[in-house]
Amino acid sequence: MDRKCDIDLCDSDSSTPPIMSAQYGHEECMAILLERGAVPNAMDNCGNTALHYAVWSENISMAGKLLVHQASIDIKNKCLS
């Protein structure tokens, strides 16, 4: 059964499911979202992408999956933290 849902829906911080998956280390969830067409380069309110969070948490495997799905290494965030 094909259920139509918005896999790039944002919360109040403009975080998408891929961003939240990266923040909380849910690699399998991230992989499923990317395979289903989630946008890997979506940015939250601070300009962070899922790749920013994967790198920050030193999750090399997750960063690799994001890169395979065309995550950009050129996006700069705008918040200092």
C-alpha positions in Angstrom: 0.0 0.0 0.0 1.4 3.4 -1.0 0.8 6.1 1.6 1.3 9.6 0.4 3.1 11.7 3.1 5.5 14.6 3.0 8.9 13.3 3.8 10.3 16.8 3.8 7.8 18.3 6.2 9.5 21.0 8.4 9.0 21.7 12.1 9.1 25.1 13.7 12.9 25.1 13.4 12.7 24.2 9.7 14.1 20.8 10.5 13.1 18.0 8.1 13.0 14.3 8.9 16.5 13.8 7.4 17.9 16.6 9.5 16.3 15.1 12.7 17.5 11.6 11.8 21.1 13.0 11.5 20.7 14.9 14.8 19.7 11.8 16.7 21.8 9.3 14.9 19.0 7.3 13.3 20.9 6.1 10.4 18.5 3.5 9.2 15.7 6.0 9.2 17.9 8.4 7.3 18.6 5.8 4.6 14.9 5.0 4.1 14.1 8.7 3.8 16.9 9.3 1.2 15.9 6.2 -0.8 12.3 7.5 -0.9 13.5 10.9 -2.3 13.9 13.1 0.7 15.9 16.3 0.0 19.4 15.8 1.4 20.3 19.5 1.3 17.3 21.0 3.2 18.5 23.5 5.8 17.1 24.3 9.2 16.8 27.9 10.6 20.6 28.0 11.3 21.4 26.8 7.8 22.5 23.4 9.0 21.8 20.4 6.7 21.7 16.7 7.7 25.3 16.5 6.6 26.3 19.2 9.0 24.8 17.2 11.9 26.3 13.9 10.7 29.8 15.4 10.5 29.3 17.2 13.9 28.5 13.8 15.5 31.4 12.1 13.6 29.0 9.6 12.0 31.1 8.7 9.0 28.7 6.1 7.7 25.7 8.5 7.8 27.8 11.2 6.1 28.7 8.8 3.4 25.1 7.9 2.8 24.2 11.6 2.5 27.1 12.2 0.1 25.9 9.2 -2.1 22.5 11.0 -2.3 24.1 14.3 -3.5 24.4 16.1 -0.1 26.4 19.2 -0.8 29.7 19.9 1.0 29.5 23.5 0.0 26.6 24.7 2.1 27.6 27.0 4.9 25.5 27.4 8.0 24.8 30.8 9.4 24.7 30.2 13.2 27.8 29.9 15.3 27.6 27.0 17.8 
